[in-house]
């Protein structure tokens, strides 16, 4: 829990600096590049995240990676700061939170949609437009199929849940019938 709170603080600080410099999307791209490299090379992630190596070695390794990725000086300093503060392990959460802040600043929001069956392109577009209208934001859909819903879908936009699943309706119907309503 403390790690998540720290990740939010670090992401917010980096976002503020990027916003002041007018480089929000560029910084996002640099964070995306490092995150992708960590996915491609798990050994690099492990070497940097685990404090088995001295700080100076981890800083040098991350500096070499940042140079290879053509990372800006500001973001390089940020990475070094994370290592110095022993918070590089929070990088995945910092990356996610930074992306959320950047999306929010642009009026975008991710909607996690769970549906019982795959949606057609037309259904996705109608759903996106409906959620845009409900939230007043540009919604980007992240769709997952869960056949246990029986039918319908559940959409989570931030802290708001729109539950139109058959499973939930059946549970509510059963609850009402057992209560005598």
PEFENPE-V635988 format. One record per residue. RES is the residue in one letter. OMEGA is omega as a letter, one per 20 degrees, with the letter a starting at -180 (999 if undefined). Layout:
res:RES omega:OMEGA
res:RES omega:OMEGA
//
This chain:
res:X omega:r
res:X omega:r
res:X omega:r
res:X omega:r
res:X omega:r
res:X omega:r
res:X omega:r
res:X omega:r
res:X omega:a
res:X omega:r
res:X omega:a
res:X omega:r
res:X omega:r
res:X omega:r
res:X omega:r
res:X omega:r
res:X omega:a
res:X omega:r
res:X omega:r
res:X omega:a
res:X omega:a
res:X omega:a
res:X omega:a
res:X omega:a
res:X omega:r
res:X omega:r
res:X omega:r
res:X omega:r
res:X omega:r
res:X omega:r
res:X omega:r
res:X omega:a
res:X omega:r
res:X omega:r
res:X omega:r
res:X omega:r
res:X omega:r
res:X omega:r
res:X omega:a
res:X omega:a
res:X omega:a
res:X omega:r
res:X omega:r
res:X omega:r
res:X omega:a
res:X omega:a
res:X omega:a
res:X omega:a
res:X omega:a
res:X omega:a
res:X omega:r
res:X omega:a
res:X omega:r
res:X omega:a
res:X omega:a
res:X omega:r
res:X omega:r
res:X omega:r
res:X omega:a
res:X omega:r
res:X omega:a
res:X omega:r
res:X omega:r
res:X omega:r
res:X omega:a
res:X omega:r
res:X omega:r
res:X omega:a
res:X omega:a
res:X omega:a
res:X omega:a
res:X omega:r
res:X omega:a
res:X omega:a
res:X omega:r
res:X omega:r
res:X omega:r
res:X omega:r
res:X omega:a
res:X omega:r
res:X omega:r
res:X omega:r
res:X omega:r
res:X omega:a
res:X omega:a
res:X omega:a
res:X omega:r
res:X omega:r
res:X omega:r
res:X omega:a
res:X omega:a
res:X omega:r
res:X omega:r
res:X omega:r
res:X omega:a
res:X omega:a
res:X omega:r
res:X omega:r
res:X omega:r
res:X omega:r
res:X omega:r
res:X omega:r
res:X omega:a
res:X omega:r
res:X omega:r
res:X omega:a
res:X omega:r
res:X omega:r
res:X omega:r
res:X omega:r
res:X omega:r
res:X omega:a
res:X omega:r
res:X omega:a
res:X omega:a
res:X omega:a
res:X omega:r
res:X omega:a
res:X omega:r
res:X omega:r
res:X omega:r
res:X omega:r
res:X omega:r
res:X omega:a
res:X omega:r
res:X omega:r
res:X omega:r
res:X omega:r
res:X omega:r
res:X omega:r
res:X omega:r
res:X omega:a
res:X omega:a
res:X omega:a
res:X omega:a
res:X omega:a
res:X omega:r
res:X omega:a
res:X omega:r
res:X omega:a
res:X omega:r
res:X omega:a
res:X omega:r
res:X omega:r
res:X omega:r
res:X omega:a
res:X omega:r
res:X omega:r
res:X omega:a
res:X omega:r
res:X omega:r
res:X omega:a
res:X omega:r
res:X omega:r
res:X omega:r
res:X omega:r
res:X omega:a
res:X omega:r
res:X omega:a
res:X omega:r
res:X omega:r
res:X omega:a
res:X omega:r
res:X omega:a
res:X omega:r
res:X omega:a
res:X omega:r
res:X omega:r
res:X omega:r
res:X omega:r
res:X omega:r
res:X omega:r
res:X omega:r
res:X omega:r
res:X omega:r
res:X omega:a
res:X omega:r
res:X omega:r
res:X omega:r
res:X omega:r
res:X omega:999
//
